[in-house]
Amino acid sequence: MSNAPINKASTTESPISEVSQSSSDGLSDKQVQQILLTLLLGGTVVSFSNSALNPAIPVFMSVFDVDIVMGGWVLNAYVLAMSVGLMLSGYLNKKFPFKHVYLAAIFGFMLGSVIGMLASSMSFVIIARAIQGLSGGLIIPLSIGMLYQIYPQQQHGRVMALWGIVIMMSLAFGPLVGAYLVEQFAWWTLFAITLPLSVAVMAMVWRLIPDMRSHDQETPFDIIGFISLLVWLLAMMVWLSTLKIDFTGGLLSSDGLLKIATLGLLSIGFLLSAMVWWAYERRQRHPLLNVRLFNNKTYLHSNIISISQTVGLMLCLLLLPVLIQDVMGENALWTGVVLMVATLVASITTHYAGKRVDKRGARGIGMAGITISALSTFMLAWCLYQPKLWLLMLIMSVRGIGVGLAYLPTTTVGFSSLPKDAVTEGAALNNISRRIISTIFITLSTLYIGSRSAQLLAAGSSNSMASAIQEVLVIIAVILIFTIPSACKLPRAP
């Protein structure tokens, strides 16, 4: 596979108005613009729903009178089902026309919204989120694959910057809108609010997107790979949920060492089984997930960066509400404000970085972004000694600059290094890798914070939670620094 650097862009206009005449599918400028707008709205529906609903898990627990384990399955079911959708996206994209698969995915998301809106128990809420996760797992890689197919390589940076801005804006305003709906109306409005947007997307797909078919419609389905990975994911989710129960009392209990040993053995078992699955997939002519794409060094290193950035971003998003509300004792509204400002900064930076990566490649901008992300994470850990809202907002904004420079530009060049017909598979592999590793890392980090804060509290520390979070933030910063060599392997513009 080619590792050629990104070509120099010929213009600096917006990707909405600027479309190359060399589209491999013979689409007109107007058609490409219509497809872009449709996919952006579809991505908005998925991202907004996810960011608006996940913070409301405590509300569901209270309304349906369930414990944290059952409440956690609102998120776990979504992640697991989305992973299934990501697995299926590459095969379905080759087997059926894009328009039909995308319509089915949007309809599935609408169905999940209706079931959630009418849910009479927590079980139905979980089922609704699973259906939405499955649909979202199809929508995201299909959208990215289509964008890479209809735009020439020299415009990938800008069009992906626009995609990133829209997704980040949805993620930024989702929690604020979700909190308002729950407070002013009822929990079911979190599902209902996406229905009008979903209907609009379905109408746009039906009217505006042509019936584009893949050139490879005879691809067999890797049923063994699918079932084995699904069982592995389900077992991992159940295991992680069990860990939350086992370690509630911290690691200092009498059987703490036994729990640590069990954790280690199970971790080794999951790792070995994953390696067996990986070896099996590499030998398949038509694998469920094309892990051979990692033979492309540009794609491999871009994934290393995107995974580390995702882990850091998700952990900061998880820990920031704890810092502001539990440690600092501030109102939950301030959490939304800080997150929104940081995300807006990241959106603006992403727009700038998308244009720059088309002209100068991703090596320099990736190294700068990783460095800023790491240093700002160290600063975030340092400021917890005397946390102030304005200081948190400033540091998270600086971190937003780092994420905007490092995440999407490096992911863009990774996808651009793949053949156009492999981008959907590459996007699915990237997304499922990020989600699995992030889920594991976040769960283990929360377990560490709980046990470490208990230990510090027993030792007489008055700031035990903040101190434990500081240690996790330092670990994140160190992980980010270790990805700088991957940025050095990315291509520069000619």
N, C-alpha and C positions, 0 to 999 in steps of 0.2 A: 504494500500500500504506500501511497505517496506521502512523503513528509515535506513536500515543497512549501516554502514560506508563502505567506499571504501576499498577493499582488498589490501593487500600489493602486489606490483608488483614483478614478479619473475625475471625480467631482466631490463636492462637500454638501450637496443638497440632501434634504431629508429622504430616507428610504421610502416614505409614502409616495412622494412625488417623483423620485428618481428610480427608474427601473430599466435595467439593461434590455436591449433588443435581442440579446442572445439567449433568451430563455429556452431551455432544452425542450419545453413542452409547447412552444409556439403560442404562449399566452400574450395578450395585448397588455399595454400598460394599465388600462382600466381594470382588467380582470385581476392582475396581480395586486393592485391596490385594494380591490374588493376582498380578495382572499386574505390579505394581511389584516384588514380591519376585522374580518370575521374571526380569524384565529386569535387576535388580541382580545376580543370580547369573550371568546370561549375560555381563554386562559384566565381572564379576570374573574369569571364566574367561579372557577375551581379555587383560585387563590384566595378570593374574598371569603368564600364559604369556609375554607379551612381556618383562616386566621380569625374569623369572627366567632366560630363555634367552639374551637378547642379551649379557649380560656373560660368557657361557660360550663366546663365539666363539673365544678362544684355545685352549680345550679341544678344540673340534672341529678346529682347525688342527693340533693336536698328534696327536690320535687318528688322523686321516685323512691326515696328512702333506701338507698343502697350504699354499700361501703366503698372504700377507695379502690379495691380490686375490681369491682364491677364498673365503677366509674372510669378506671383506667382503660377498660376495653372499648370505650368510645374512641380513644386515640389508637389503641392497638389494632382494633378491627379495621380502622381506616388505613393504617400503615400496611397491614397484612394484605388487605384487598387491593390497595394501590400497587403493591409489589406484584400481585397476580396480574393486574392490568398491564404493568410494565413488561412482564414476561410475555404476554400475549400480543403486545402491540406490534412487534416486528413481524411475526407470522401473519397476523390479520392484515397488516399493511401490504404484504406481498400477495396474499390470497384473494383479497376483495378490493373493490374500488375505494379510494380514500373517502369519498363523499358518504358512502354507505356506512363505513365503520365509524366515521366521525358523528354522523346522525345518530347511530345506535348509542354511542357513548354519551352524547348530550341528552338523549331521551332517558338513558339509565340514570344520569345525574338528576334529571327532573323527577323520575320515579322515586329515587332516594329522598328527595326533598318532600314529596307528598307523603311518603311513609313516615318520615320524621315529624312532619307537621301534625299528622293524625295519631302519633304514637300514644298508646295508653300505658306503656310500661317501658322500663329501661331496655328490655330485650329488643323492642321495636326500634328504639333509638340507635342501638348498636347495629341492627340489621340495616337501617337507613344509612348509617355512616359507612358500612361495608360496601353497600351498593354505590355510594358516592365515591368511595376510594377506588373501587374497580373502574368506574368510569373515568375518574381523574387520571388514573394510571394509563389509560388509553389516550386521553386528550393531549396531555403534555408532550410525550414523544412524537405523536402524530403531527402536532402543530410545528414542532421544531424541525422535523424531517421535511415537512412541506415547505417551510420558509427557506431551508437550504436548497431545496429543489428548484424553486421558482426564482431565486435571486442568484446572480453570479457571485463568484468567490470574493471579488474585491468589494462587495457590499455586505458581506456577512457580518462584519463587526458592527456596522450601523444598524442593520435590521435587528440583530440580537440585542443591541443596546436599547432599542425601542421596546423590544419584547421584555427586557429586564426592567425597564422603567415602569411599564404598565403592571407587571407582576409585583414589583416592590411597592408601588402605590396602593395596590389592592391589599397587600400584606400590612401596609402602614395604617390604613384607615379601617381595616376589618375589626380589630379589637375595640376601637372607639365606637364604631357603629353597633357592634354586637353588645357592648356594655349598655349603650343607650336603649337598644331594643328590649333587653332583658329587664332593665330598670323601669322603663316607661310603659312597656306592654307585657309580653309574656315570652317564655322560652321558645315556643313554637314559631315565633316570628323569625328566628334565626334560620329556619328552614324555608319559610314562606318567602322571604325577601329575595331569594335567588330564582324563584319561579318566573317572574317577568323577564329577567335577563336570559334565562335558559330558553324560553319561548322565542325571544328575539334572535338568539344564536341559531336555533333550529330553522327559523324562517330564512335567515341570511345564508345558511349552508345550503338549503334547498334551492334558493333562487340564484345565488351568486357563485357557488363553487362548481366548476365543470366536473364531468364524470371522468376523472383521471385514474388510470389503471396502472398497476405495477407491471414491469416487464417479466417478472418471475412469479407466475401464478400456480406453479406446480410444486411448490415447496411443501414437503411432508411435515407434519407436526411432531415435535419431539416429546412424545407423551411420557417417556421415562424421565427425561430431564425435568419436565413440568411437575410431575407428581412428586419426585424426590425433593425438588427445591421447595415445593409447597409444604410438604411434611416437615422439612427442615425449618422453614420460617415459622410454621405453627408451633413446633416444639420449642423454638427459641422464644416466641412470644409468651407461651405458657410458662416457660422457665423464668423469664424476666419478671413476669407478674408474681411468680412464687417467691423470687428473691426479695421483692418488696415486702412480703410478709415475714420471711425468715429473718430479715435484718432490721426489723422495726425496732428491736431493743438494742441495736448497735452491735459492734463486733467485740465488745468487752464482756459479754456474758460468758458463762462457764463453758459453753460449747462453741465459743467464737472460733477457736482454732480448727475445730471440726468443720465449721461452716466455710472457713477459708479454704481448707483442703478440698471440700466438696465443690466449691466454686472453681477451683483450679482444675480439678479433674473433668468437670463438666465442660469447662471452657476448652480444654484440650480435645475432648470428644467432639464438640461442635466444630472446632478448627479442622480436625482430621476428616470428619465427614464432609466438610465444605471442600477440602482439597481433593477428596475422591470424586465429588460431583464435578469439580473444575476439570480434573483430568478426563472425565467421561465426556464433558462438553467439548473439549478441545479436539477430541477424536471424531466428533460427529460432523458429517457433511452439511447437515442443516440443523444446527444446534438451537435450543430454546433461546439462549442468550449467547451471542457470538463473542465469547471471551478471547478468541483469536485477534480481535481488534486491538487488544493490548500489545500485540506485536508491533504495532505502530507506536514508536517512541514518543512522538508528539502527543498523540491521544493519551498514552499512558501517563505522561508527566502532567498533562492538563487535568486528568482525573485525580491524581494525587493532590494537586493544589485545590481542586474544587471540593474534594472530600474533606480536607483539613479545614478549609474555609467554612464549609457547612457545619462541621462539628463545632467550631468556634462560634459561629453565628447562632446556632440553635441553643448552645449552652448559655451564651450571653442573654438571649431572649428569655430563657428559662430562669436564670438567676437574677436578672434585673428586677422583676416584680418582687422577689423575695427581699432583695436589698432595700428597695424603696418602701415597701409596705410593712414588712416584718422587722427589718433591722432599723430603718429610719423612722418608721411609724407615720409615713405620709399617706395621703389619699391615693386610691387606685387610679384616679384620673391622671396623676402625675406620671404614672407608669406609661400610660398611653401617650402622653405628650412627649416624654423622652424618646420612646420608641418611634413615634411618628417623625420627630425632628431628625433622628439618626437615619431613618429609612429615606426621608426626603433628600438628605445629603448624599446618601449612597446612590439614589436615583439620578441626581444631577451628575455625580461623578461617573456613573455608568454611561451616561450619554456622551460625556467628553471622551471617556476611554474607548468607547466603541468607534468613534471617528479616528482616534489616534492609532488604534490597533490595525485599522485598514491601511494606514499609511506607513507605519513604522514597525509593525510586528508586535509581539506580545512579550518578548524577553525582558526588556527594560521596564515596561509598565507593570509586568507581573512581579518582578523583583521589588519595585518600589511599593506596590500594593501590599505584598506580604510583609515587608519591613514595617510599614505603617500599621498594619493590623496587629503585628506582634508587639510593637512598642506601645500602642494604645491599650492593648490588653494588660501589659505590665503596669501602665499608668492607672488602669481601672482597679487593679489589685492594690496599688499603692494608695489610691484615694480612699479606700475603705477604712483607713485608720481614722479619718475624720470626714465622713461622707457628706457632701453638700449637693443639692439638686443641680445647681448651675454647673458645678464641676462634673457631675455625672453626664449632664447633657453635652457639655463641651467634649469630654473624652469619647462618648459614644458617637458624636458627630465626626470626630477625627477617625474613629474606627470605621465609620461609614465610608469615609474617603478611601481607606485601605481596602475595604470589601469591594467598593465600586471599581477600584483599579485592578484588584487581583482576581476576583471571582469570574465575572462574565467574560472579560477579554480572553483569559486563558482557556476557558471552556470553549469559546468561539473558535480559537485556532485549533483546538483539539478536534472539534467537529469538522472544521474546514479541511483538515488533513485526510479525512475519510472520503471515499467515493460517495457521490450524492445519494446513491441508492442504499448506502449503509448508514446514513446519518440517523434514521429512525432507530435502528438497532443500537447505534452508538449512544443516542440520547437515553434509550431505555436502560442500557447497561450502566451509564453514568448515574441516572436517577436511582436505580435500585441499589447500587453500591453506596451512594451517599446516604440513603435512607436506612439501610441495614446497619452500617457502621455508626451512623449518628445515634440510632436507637440504642445500640449496645453501649456506646460511650456515654450517652446521657444517663442511662439507667445506672451504670457503674459509678458515675460521678455523683449522682444523687445519693446512692448508698454510701459512698465515701464521706460526703458532706454530713449525712445523718450520723454516722458512727464517729467521725472526727469531732463534730461539734459536741456530741455527748461526752467524749473523752475530755475535751477542753473545759466543758462545763463542770465535770466532776473534779477537774484540777483547780477550779476556782476562777476560771476566765469569765469576765463579764461580757465579752464580745465573741462568744464561741462560734456562732453561726457565721459572722463576718470573717473570722479568721479561717474557718474551713473553706469558705468560698474563695478567699484570697489564694489559698493553696491550689485550688482547682484552676483558677485563672492563670496562675503562673505556669501550670502544666500545659494549658492551652497555648500560651505564648511560646513556650519552648517547642511544642509540636509545630507551630506555624514557622518558626525559624528554621526547623529542619527541612521545610519544603522549599527553601530558597534555591538549593541545587536543582530542583525540578524546574523552577522558572528559568534557570540558566540553560536548560536543555531545549527551551522553546525557540521557535524560529524568529529571526529578525527579518525585516523587510529588505529586499535587494537594494 
